[in-house]
Amino acid sequence: MSGPLLLHPDDNVLVLAAPIRAGDVLILDGVEVIAPASVEVGHKLARRALKTGDKVLKYGAPIGSMTASAAAGEHVHLHNMKSDYIASHTRRATGAGEA
């Protein structure tokens, strides 16, 4: 199994190059962590413990804020983070002439 990818040294999340299953052993910054849940490829994991209000850093840039805490190895997604830029629950395409 490929390990989670660190895209930038400042990131506090890792991106999964392959899906993981609950109970899988992950090595995060040299520390062994047991995956608490199954997570699909392309999703994010907490690189270290994150608390409510922490900025989520991916590609070395903030992409959102934590709305709930997450331990190292936990899934980071819309259930525990929010975009600081767009409301994720209102994303939709708009066409010409729409107000």
Steps between C-alpha positions, in 0.01 A plus 500: 500500500627850418522732794317830524663780299645814652455768232689780681715496817268753672185292440310365800304255281614214279331377182425132451663344193304180571192426709552394861290276721423537868780331692770557237834604646617839370836667553445875548819702549675187627224413748286187465127582499207259465244629248174549692281475188504407133573795270494517120790590271552875451356595839694672777628370834614709794881493505489586871223579747286793382257694717190703423599828334838379370573597140527199267818530290532320166763588237640730771191722486189524719201327340258521792450474874423209728143499635578204731819346631678211328774276633804411290388258228133603506307590185483876432206591277170692505387329823776672700629789287358785297629709215595852598431611144169353380207340672545132413130426535405764240744419219328513163579612152356830385427594141507828316215731592441353845499743789 
